[in-house]
Amino acid sequence: MDLKISGRTAVLSGAAGDMILETAKLLEAEGCNLVLTDIDEEELREAAAKLGDKVVTVIADLSDQAGADKVAKAVEDAGWEADILVHGAGVTGAKGDPLDDITEEDWHHAWNTDFMTAVRMSKAFIPGMCKRGWGRVVFVTSENVAQPYPDEVVYNASKSAVLSFSKGMSQVYAQQGVLVNCCAPAFIETDMTDGMMEKRSEERGESFDEAVESFLEEERPHLSLKRRGRPEEVAFVLACLCSERASFVNGSNWRVDGGAVQSMNI
């Protein structure tokens, strides 16, 4: 499919992760220049090795504005201008009882990593898109924004804040040609869910596959496809939201959740 973004420059954060790497592959196939950023140097290098020549990598800590500005400087040094931002950096954060187990430090960590990084990357790139009259911004949220889970309160709150932030920006910047949307995956085959299932496997004395099966049955009964999603299934939606073809999509939160969220998406 021609997404009509050949020659555009895409900045992707959390790029060492599988979902964002698969998105980068699709954008590369559409003719985009790529700027990949992550905090893990080795994993980012391995991700970039799976792509072509028009790729710049930036090791950056987005926990303060200097990290986001470092990414912006790398785009400038490459002689490019950012047209697309896919923000996938984030953490699940601490889990447990909302009051007994979660500390104030846990709240700050999730808020700074999941929400404030989205604010910082927006500050670094959206003004330039507005000046040039075209841009696409896509934030990775989660099923948790529509269906919060009680042991993941810090993740619920911070990802919900990203959705609210993006909705507000979508109303401000659309008339300047910049469309802002979100994509909400659920239980995807990533390092994060691998870790969750490995821990569950150890705790319950069952195999990895049995842990996945029991998790689906007990914790995600509405995930009607009865499997984890694949990174490329999320990447397809992310790439479409980055495209010229999605020119009438703004302020949305596209779910890629296999039916995990029980409510209607209205």
N, C-alpha and C positions, 0 to 999 in steps of 0.2 A: 504493500500500500504506500502510495506517495502521500506523506503527511505535509508536504509543501513547506518544509523547514530546512531544505538543503542550504548549506552555507551559514546557518545560524550557529551560535556558540551556546553550549549548555554547560551550566555549573551544577555539579551533583555532589551533595554532601552525604556522609555515611557511605562513601563509594566503595569501601571494602566489603560491604554487606552484599549478600546475594541478590536481593531485590533491586538495589540501585545499580549493581554491576549489570544485571540483565537489561535494565532500562538503558544504561549507557550503550550496550551492544545494539539495541534497536535504534537509538538516536544516531549512533555512528553509521548504521546501515542507511539511514535517511540523509546522510551527508553533513551531519553536524560536527563542529569542533567540540572537543570535550575537555572540561577542566574538572578533575576529580579531587576531592579532598576527604581526608579522614585523619584520625589521630594516631592510627596504628601504621607505622611506616612499612613494615614488612608485608602486612596484609594488603596495603594499598599498592605496593609494588607488584605483588602477585596478581592483583586485579587488573592493573594497567597492562600487564604482559599478555592478557587475553584480548587486548584491543589493538587497534592499528596505530598509525603514526601521528595523527592529529589529536594527541592526548597530552595534556599537561597535568602533573600530579602535584599536590600541595599538602604537606603535612601541617595541619593546623588544629589548634585547640580552640574551639568556638566558645569556650566558657567565658570569654570576654570579647569585647568588640575588636580588639587587636587581631584576634584570630580570623575573624570575618574579613577584616581589612587586608590581612595578608593574602587571603584568597583573591580578593578584588585586585590587589597589586599584581598577582600572578597572571590574571586575565589580561591586564594592561600590558605587562611585560611581553606577553605572547603576541601582542599586536591585535588582540581581539576585543570585542565588546559583548558583554553578556546579554543574551536575548532570552534565555531560559534558565530558571532555577528550579531544581528538584531537591527538596530538603528532606533527607532521610535520616540524618544524624539523630540519635536518641538512645535512651535506656529504658528498661522496664522499671528499674528502681526497686526500692525495698518492698517486701510483701509481708502480709500478716494482718493481725487485728488492727483496724483503723486507728484505735486510740492506744491500746496496750503495747503494740509492737513497733509502731512507726514513730521515729524521733523527729524533732524539728530539723535536724541535719538531713534526714532522709527527704523531707519535704523540699528543702532548699536544693538538694542535689538534683532531684527529678525536675523541679521547676526550672532550674538553670540550664539543665542539659536538654530537656525536651521542649520547653517553651521559649526561654530567652534566646536560645540559639536561632530559633526561627525569626525572632525580632531582629537579631543582629545581622543575619544574612539578608533579611529584607531591607534593612537600612543600607547595607553595602551595595545592593544591586537594583532594587526597584526604582530609585530615582533616575538612574541612567536609562532604564527601559522607558520610563515616562518621557524623558527628553527625546528619545528616538522614535516614540510613538508606537512601539510594539514590544510585547513581552508576554511570557507565560511563566507563572509561578505555581508549583504544585508541592504541597506539604503532605507528608505521610502522617496520617493520624492513626486510627485504630477502630476496631469494632467497639472498644471500650467507651468511645464517646457517645454511643447510642445505647449500649448495654453494659454499664459499669459492673465490674466484679468486686466483691467486698474485700478481697485480700490484695487488691491492686489499686488502692485508693490514690496513691501518689501518681501513678500512671494515668488513671482515669482523669484526674483533675488537670494534669499538665497537658495531655492530649486534647481534652475538651477546650482548654484555653487556646491551643493552636487553632482549633476549628473556629472559635469565636473571633479570634484575631484575623484569620483569613477572610471570614465573612465581612468583617468591617472594612478591610482593605479592598475587597472586591467591589464594594460600593463606591469607593473613593477613586480608584485608579482605572476602572474600565473605560471611562471616557477619554483617557489618555492612551488607550490601546493595550493596557496591561490587564490580563485576565488572571484571577487568583482562584485556585481550586484546591481541593484535598482529595486524597485517596485513602480509604479505610480498609486495610487488609485484616484478615483473621486467621490465626493458626497456620502460618506459612512455614514451609520447610526451610528454616534458617538456623544459623548457629544459636540464636536465642531460644527457639523452641526445641532444638536439639538438647540444649542444656537443661531445659525444663523437663524434658522426657527422660533424660539420663538420671536426673535427680529422682524423679518419680519411680523409675525402674529400680534404683537402689533402695529407696524407702519401702517399696512394696514387694521386693523380691520377685520381680517379674521381668521378662525380656523387654527390650526397647519397644518392639512392635506391640507387645501386650500393653505396655504403658500408654502408647498412643491410643490403642483401641479403648482401654478403660477410661482414659481422659475424655475421649469423644463421647462415650456413653454417659459418663457421670457429670462432666463439666461443660460440654458443648452439645447437649442433646438436640439442638435445633440445626446443627450443621448437617444439612440434609445430604450432602455429598459423601459424608462419612470418611473423610480423609483430610490430610493436611494439603493446603494449597501449594502450588509450585511457584518459585520466584518469578518465572517467566509469565505466569498468569497475571501477576500483579503488574509486572513491567509493561505489558501490553496496554493496560489502562493508563498507567503513568505516562507512557509515550504519547498516547492519543491526546491526553489533556495538555501536552506540550505543543500540540500541533496547530497549524493554521486551520485544519479541518474542524477543530473544536472551537471555532470562532464565536459560537453562541452559547458556550458553556462558561458560566462565571458564578462564583460563590457556592459551588456545589461540594458535596462530600461523597464521592463514588465508593460504594462498598464493593470489596472483593473478598467475600467472606463465606462462600459456599452455603449461604443460608443461615449462618450462625446467629445473626441478629433476628430475634423473633418478630419485632415490630415492622410495620410497613415503613418504607422510606418515602416520606411525604414532606 
